[in-house]
């Protein structure tokens, strides 16, 4: 009988390791009609190809529900815990209380320290992020837990440039002082850098096929001459190039969130066909294991957003319609994750707002502005200013000497910045969400010589 050499077995194992992709889902709970976690866990185990879930907290009921299911869990330490986790004693107590009771019965893959901290966090939170990640990793080891990785998820606001993908760059302020030290830690611990790419947020009717994995002419990178046929690959390669530019191109990438809503406020980007095309073709693309043009045959642990339509999420209608399923487990559309062939269910059943009255576009002469909500904190508003001014929006009027500059008045500065972003991006309600800190108004916020 022929025998296989150890070298052959090693190569075979390596081939399998790089071609098998983990397809997970974000499991949010902002709904008053959602099934209990144990029912959710059983449904995912028996009916879907999902092998991992990501939650936005450390909910003990959810963590426990996935014990012995074969479905792993990624948990999130809230942004408010970041400062606490920089102290080793507090971090060890956090692990003892929130993680240790559930392992190894529940397989926890990752602990995310905060969520999109560089996008929405204040200066102190950003400064503490990498130290908190290192300290939490040390706390896990101190408690004898060696198989849980520590990382954090980023919005693509960390990017200064994404096109062409070979010239991807991080924003200079973060590249050297935050992202490079973070990538060094991830390299040392063999942990992926996690990003949340959403082609939906860059929707352009002229390039809709490119965003939705439909047949298209493709985009050629002028530097590498590689051809891109979808925006998902382009965004991941841009991130990879940015990582390589700061010396860490060997760190893996994971996708913390990506998806497409099936309904929104009258915008043509949102419909069941588009959501089905994006998520369904993405699942197929990931299963093929071909990687991207710059990262061929690389696998990317990917978490689809989101499991359910959640009827209590604030903000525009789209926020309540990202789900692959309604709360009764009926599919909103065929996303390709059910084990058996599924038929899309007509809209109107279960949770979420599947038959909204569209919000009409502003009539001729009607004007709208985006302003801060009355209860928005100064920290949130400063984060909004930082974000807007990194998006090629003209912020000169709110700089010293500008007509809208107001020293030490963050709310006034944010009013100009948030509205400028809203107006520049088509005056869609979702462009004024700003993590639920903005609101659309018909009252002109202009003041003195500042015309808004």
Legacy VTK file of the C-alpha trace (Angstrom):
# vtk DataFile Version 3.0
C-alpha trace
ASCII
DATASET POLYDATA
POINTS 452 float
0.000 0.000 0.000
1.314 3.446 -0.911
1.950 5.806 1.975
1.755 9.581 2.092
4.897 11.406 3.092
4.809 13.837 6.033
5.700 16.639 3.624
2.703 15.830 1.393
0.393 15.753 4.404
1.758 19.100 5.567
1.153 20.646 2.145
-2.328 19.141 1.998
-3.163 20.522 5.427
-1.887 23.942 4.387
-4.031 23.848 1.237
-7.136 22.997 3.243
-6.357 25.675 5.815
-6.136 28.466 3.291
-9.199 27.477 1.248
-11.783 26.862 3.967
-13.626 30.057 4.826
-15.586 30.810 7.973
-18.947 32.398 7.143
-20.468 34.000 10.196
-23.248 36.428 10.961
-23.735 39.428 13.226
-26.374 38.597 15.811
-27.965 41.827 17.024
-30.724 41.958 19.606
-32.434 45.353 19.198
-35.913 43.933 18.718
-38.912 43.168 20.929
-40.007 40.157 18.880
-36.791 38.156 18.529
-36.627 34.451 19.441
-34.652 33.341 22.509
-30.925 32.662 22.057
-31.248 28.880 22.486
-33.777 28.761 19.651
-31.512 30.912 17.483
-28.534 28.666 18.157
-30.497 25.533 17.276
-31.822 27.116 14.069
-28.372 28.150 12.890
-26.924 24.741 13.732
-29.600 22.662 12.032
-30.618 24.840 9.092
-27.693 26.988 7.941
-24.051 26.871 6.892
-23.215 29.599 9.441
-20.364 28.455 11.668
-19.766 31.594 13.747
-21.746 34.461 15.250
-20.555 37.882 16.359
-22.327 39.785 19.108
-21.938 43.416 20.127
-21.534 42.764 23.863
-20.773 39.878 26.213
-24.369 38.741 26.730
-24.112 35.624 28.929
-27.383 34.137 27.677
-26.199 34.224 24.079
-22.714 32.940 24.876
-24.171 30.057 26.874
-26.745 29.247 24.169
-23.995 28.341 21.697
-22.263 25.874 24.013
-21.518 22.550 22.315
-23.189 23.616 19.061
-20.098 23.679 16.877
-20.819 27.353 16.197
-18.177 29.664 17.589
-18.819 33.103 19.081
-17.032 36.435 18.773
-17.824 38.833 21.608
-17.291 42.567 21.998
-15.990 44.479 25.005
-18.008 47.735 24.903
-16.220 50.976 24.103
-16.879 52.065 27.670
-14.730 49.201 29.002
-11.585 50.191 27.095
-10.095 52.364 29.824
-10.763 49.654 32.431
-9.056 47.016 30.304
-5.739 48.884 30.288
-5.239 47.751 33.912
-4.144 44.129 34.295
-6.028 43.425 37.533
-9.264 44.811 36.104
-8.715 42.973 32.825
-8.207 39.669 34.644
-11.376 40.225 36.634
-13.205 41.022 33.384
-12.018 37.718 31.923
-12.939 35.792 35.082
-16.447 37.259 35.118
-17.386 37.468 31.457
-15.381 34.804 29.623
-14.098 32.043 31.891
-17.513 30.670 32.989
-18.379 29.771 29.389
-15.215 28.189 27.984
-14.450 25.666 26.669
-18.105 24.617 26.335
-18.647 27.651 24.121
-15.894 28.192 21.600
-14.992 31.892 21.618
-12.841 32.852 18.635
-12.254 36.552 19.220
-12.790 39.269 21.764
-13.166 42.613 20.025
-12.014 45.544 22.113
-14.608 48.184 21.287
-16.338 48.751 17.969
-15.109 51.161 15.269
-13.221 53.084 17.953
-11.124 55.090 15.495
-14.318 56.265 13.813
-16.455 57.191 16.802
-14.199 57.154 19.862
-12.773 60.200 21.612
-9.057 60.924 21.920
-8.635 59.110 25.243
-10.442 56.031 23.964
-8.286 55.915 20.835
-5.098 56.354 22.884
-6.098 53.494 25.203
-7.164 51.066 22.482
-3.906 49.233 21.767
-2.820 49.127 25.438
-6.223 47.637 26.302
-5.828 44.989 23.596
-2.383 44.019 24.883
-3.506 43.956 28.502
-6.588 41.858 27.741
-4.420 39.374 25.841
-2.116 39.132 28.861
-5.121 38.681 31.142
-6.401 35.767 29.059
-3.008 34.061 29.220
-2.804 34.678 32.954
-6.138 32.894 33.366
-4.947 29.940 31.301
-6.901 30.803 28.147
-4.667 30.501 25.107
-7.078 29.988 22.194
-9.012 33.280 22.195
-7.632 36.056 20.009
-7.939 39.776 20.778
-8.615 42.269 17.994
-10.964 45.170 17.151
-13.127 46.091 14.151
-12.625 49.216 12.041
-14.838 51.151 9.699
-13.144 52.130 6.463
-12.968 55.708 7.711
-9.432 54.645 8.692
-8.544 54.819 4.994
-7.121 57.914 3.363
-7.149 56.338 -0.092
-8.654 53.162 -1.535
-8.403 53.639 -5.318
-6.394 52.232 -6.933
-6.270 49.410 -4.373
-2.518 48.953 -4.778
-2.084 52.500 -3.442
-4.332 52.059 -0.389
-3.238 54.220 2.546
-4.331 54.684 6.132
-5.119 58.160 7.398
-1.766 59.642 8.455
-2.862 60.565 11.968
-3.701 56.951 12.766
-1.193 55.053 10.610
1.915 55.668 12.704
0.585 56.147 16.224
-2.305 53.657 16.407
-2.556 51.249 13.490
1.129 50.336 13.181
1.432 49.470 16.915
-1.866 47.575 16.666
-0.691 45.600 13.645
2.557 44.772 15.450
0.497 43.276 18.288
-1.699 41.350 15.834
1.386 40.065 14.036
2.894 38.879 17.325
-0.322 37.080 18.333
-1.162 35.763 14.822
-4.514 37.535 14.899
-6.335 39.123 11.948
-6.885 42.821 11.396
-10.671 43.241 11.260
-12.457 45.727 8.988
-16.085 46.479 8.091
-16.276 47.021 4.318
-19.684 48.156 3.057
-19.966 48.699 -0.721
-23.520 49.846 0.067
-22.257 53.078 1.622
-20.371 53.898 -1.570
-23.383 53.150 -3.769
-23.339 54.800 -7.178
-26.037 53.887 -9.728
-23.398 54.019 -12.465
-21.367 51.270 -10.761
-24.142 49.206 -9.215
-23.092 45.959 -10.931
-19.547 46.366 -9.610
-20.908 46.761 -6.066
-23.325 43.810 -6.304
-21.078 41.115 -7.847
-23.014 41.311 -11.118
-21.332 41.085 -14.540
-19.449 44.286 -15.325
-16.485 45.600 -17.299
-14.266 45.557 -14.241
-11.732 48.046 -12.951
-8.038 47.796 -13.801
-5.487 48.914 -11.223
-3.135 51.124 -13.202
-0.163 50.104 -11.049
-0.536 46.323 -10.945
-2.640 45.877 -14.124
-4.848 43.542 -12.067
-8.558 43.574 -12.882
-11.224 43.904 -10.196
-14.750 42.658 -10.841
-16.294 43.648 -7.506
-15.918 46.361 -4.906
-15.560 43.952 -1.969
-12.228 42.643 -3.299
-11.105 46.172 -4.133
-11.734 47.386 -0.583
-9.939 44.426 1.006
-6.924 44.865 -1.267
-6.818 48.585 -0.458
-6.666 47.695 3.242
-3.975 45.097 2.532
-1.907 47.691 0.644
-2.265 50.134 3.536
-1.108 47.449 5.971
1.826 46.605 3.709
2.783 50.288 3.487
3.322 50.402 7.275
5.224 47.112 7.277
2.573 44.526 8.151
1.355 43.026 4.886
1.687 39.531 6.382
-1.124 40.053 8.921
-4.378 38.335 7.970
-7.622 40.240 7.399
-11.063 39.384 8.768
-14.372 40.997 7.810
-16.335 42.018 10.885
-19.396 43.377 9.093
-20.648 43.593 5.533
-24.137 43.490 4.092
-26.899 45.262 2.216
-30.329 46.406 3.525
-33.454 45.203 1.723
-35.572 48.301 2.438
-34.815 51.961 3.061
-36.286 55.446 2.789
-37.157 55.535 -0.889
-33.544 55.244 -2.080
-33.047 53.088 -5.153
-30.032 51.327 -3.605
-32.286 49.388 -1.240
-34.445 46.547 -2.451
-34.648 42.800 -2.022
-33.007 42.128 -5.383
-29.922 44.192 -4.524
-29.615 42.711 -1.021
-29.980 39.192 -2.416
-27.419 39.852 -5.120
-24.824 41.281 -2.727
-25.111 38.796 0.116
-25.837 35.752 -2.039
-22.965 36.375 -4.429
-20.647 37.293 -1.554
-21.316 33.929 0.106
-20.591 32.159 -3.179
-17.460 34.250 -3.681
-16.184 33.386 -0.209
-16.951 29.683 -0.615
-14.913 29.566 -3.822
-11.862 30.533 -1.764
-10.145 32.387 -4.600
-9.162 35.339 -2.438
-8.561 38.714 -4.086
-6.272 39.887 -6.891
-3.559 40.952 -4.424
-4.260 38.088 -1.989
-4.999 35.010 -4.117
-6.264 31.934 -2.267
-6.430 33.814 1.035
-9.391 33.100 3.277
-11.231 35.797 5.181
-13.349 35.010 8.222
-16.462 37.027 7.339
-19.502 38.036 9.386
-22.569 39.013 7.368
-24.641 41.885 8.667
-27.106 40.930 9.993
-29.023 37.888 11.228
-32.429 39.499 11.886
-34.451 42.532 10.949
-34.445 44.352 14.303
-37.521 46.498 14.815
-36.147 48.621 17.662
-32.999 49.904 15.982
-33.045 53.706 15.841
-32.484 55.766 12.742
-33.660 55.414 9.145
-35.816 52.498 7.982
-32.753 50.795 6.494
-31.346 50.252 9.994
-34.247 47.904 10.733
-33.919 45.970 7.486
-30.377 44.592 7.270
-31.543 41.123 8.285
-31.226 37.881 6.370
-34.189 36.579 8.369
-37.343 37.835 10.016
-37.853 36.997 13.693
-39.966 33.952 12.719
-36.912 32.590 10.824
-38.507 33.094 7.424
-35.813 34.312 4.990
-36.148 37.839 3.676
-34.549 36.518 0.470
-32.295 33.685 -0.703
-28.895 34.566 0.730
-27.390 31.147 0.087
-26.822 30.244 3.735
-29.627 27.709 4.252
-28.528 24.088 4.002
-31.480 23.122 1.820
-32.704 25.018 -1.248
-34.807 27.920 -0.083
-37.428 30.040 -1.755
-37.548 33.757 -1.039
-40.534 34.743 1.068
-42.666 37.659 -0.056
-42.113 40.827 2.007
-44.592 41.596 4.722
-44.112 38.744 7.185
-42.353 38.928 10.500
-40.300 41.790 11.874
-38.707 44.801 10.329
-40.482 47.331 8.161
-40.910 45.508 4.891
-43.570 47.736 3.338
-42.714 51.295 4.277
-44.091 54.384 2.674
-41.095 55.835 0.874
-39.882 59.231 1.962
-40.216 61.480 -1.084
-37.268 63.472 -2.333
-37.400 67.110 -1.317
-39.681 69.073 -3.589
-38.338 71.973 -5.609
-37.809 74.849 -3.224
-37.946 72.611 -0.141
-34.734 72.552 1.843
-33.427 70.280 4.561
-30.394 70.492 6.812
-28.594 68.007 9.044
-27.965 69.202 12.607
-26.860 67.618 15.896
-29.518 66.090 18.108
-30.100 68.086 21.307
-28.769 65.243 23.463
-25.665 64.536 21.348
-22.510 64.675 23.465
-19.559 66.924 22.655
-17.420 63.803 22.256
-19.760 62.375 19.629
-19.941 65.706 17.809
-16.161 66.076 17.776
-15.914 62.580 16.311
-18.416 63.635 13.629
-16.281 66.679 12.766
-13.145 64.544 12.543
-14.884 62.050 10.285
-16.453 64.615 7.942
-13.224 66.555 7.513
-11.449 63.334 6.508
-13.940 62.717 3.693
-12.877 65.450 1.256
-15.530 67.820 2.615
-14.452 71.483 2.674
-13.914 72.280 6.352
-12.128 75.594 5.824
-15.174 77.634 6.970
-14.919 76.094 10.479
-11.173 76.566 10.792
-9.777 79.668 12.545
-10.542 82.684 10.383
-13.423 80.954 8.586
-16.908 82.492 8.514
-18.366 79.597 10.536
-15.511 79.215 13.029
-16.659 79.318 16.639
-13.923 78.828 19.216
-14.775 76.234 21.885
-18.271 75.686 20.444
-18.239 72.087 19.236
-21.983 72.042 18.530
-21.800 74.995 16.156
-18.796 73.535 14.352
-20.483 70.139 14.119
-23.631 71.718 12.683
-21.659 73.040 9.744
-19.640 69.825 9.268
-22.545 67.378 9.540
-24.711 69.415 7.187
-21.881 69.788 4.668
-21.515 66.008 4.580
-25.288 65.516 4.308
-25.610 67.971 1.408
-22.553 66.605 -0.409
-23.828 63.030 -0.318
-27.306 63.483 -1.731
-29.371 64.559 1.296
-30.433 61.016 2.153
-31.646 60.618 5.733
-29.056 57.947 6.450
-26.308 60.476 5.646
-27.442 62.381 8.743
-27.438 59.415 11.095
-23.908 59.883 12.503
-24.307 56.971 14.889
-27.706 58.330 15.947
-26.354 61.789 16.865
-27.807 63.727 13.888
-31.304 64.716 12.818
-32.768 66.236 9.653
-34.564 69.578 10.037
-36.345 72.087 7.788
-35.113 74.994 9.939
-32.083 76.748 8.483
-29.273 76.689 11.108
-27.373 79.582 9.471
-26.237 82.281 11.886
-24.499 85.637 11.684
-22.278 85.571 8.576
-22.203 81.762 8.495
-24.452 80.571 5.689
-25.254 76.874 6.022
LINES 1 453
452 0 1 2 3 4 5 6 7 8 9 10 11 12 13 14 15 16 17 18 19 20 21 22 23 24 25 26 27 28 29 30 31 32 33 34 35 36 37 38 39 40 41 42 43 44 45 46 47 48 49 50 51 52 53 54 55 56 57 58 59 60 61 62 63 64 65 66 67 68 69 70 71 72 73 74 75 76 77 78 79 80 81 82 83 84 85 86 87 88 89 90 91 92 93 94 95 96 97 98 99 100 101 102 103 104 105 106 107 108 109 110 111 112 113 114 115 116 117 118 119 120 121 122 123 124 125 126 127 128 129 130 131 132 133 134 135 136 137 138 139 140 141 142 143 144 145 146 147 148 149 150 151 152 153 154 155 156 157 158 159 160 161 162 163 164 165 166 167 168 169 170 171 172 173 174 175 176 177 178 179 180 181 182 183 184 185 186 187 188 189 190 191 192 193 194 195 196 197 198 199 200 201 202 203 204 205 206 207 208 209 210 211 212 213 214 215 216 217 218 219 220 221 222 223 224 225 226 227 228 229 230 231 232 233 234 235 236 237 238 239 240 241 242 243 244 245 246 247 248 249 250 251 252 253 254 255 256 257 258 259 260 261 262 263 264 265 266 267 268 269 270 271 272 273 274 275 276 277 278 279 280 281 282 283 284 285 286 287 288 289 290 291 292 293 294 295 296 297 298 299 300 301 302 303 304 305 306 307 308 309 310 311 312 313 314 315 316 317 318 319 320 321 322 323 324 325 326 327 328 329 330 331 332 333 334 335 336 337 338 339 340 341 342 343 344 345 346 347 348 349 350 351 352 353 354 355 356 357 358 359 360 361 362 363 364 365 366 367 368 369 370 371 372 373 374 375 376 377 378 379 380 381 382 383 384 385 386 387 388 389 390 391 392 393 394 395 396 397 398 399 400 401 402 403 404 405 406 407 408 409 410 411 412 413 414 415 416 417 418 419 420 421 422 423 424 425 426 427 428 429 430 431 432 433 434 435 436 437 438 439 440 441 442 443 444 445 446 447 448 449 450 451
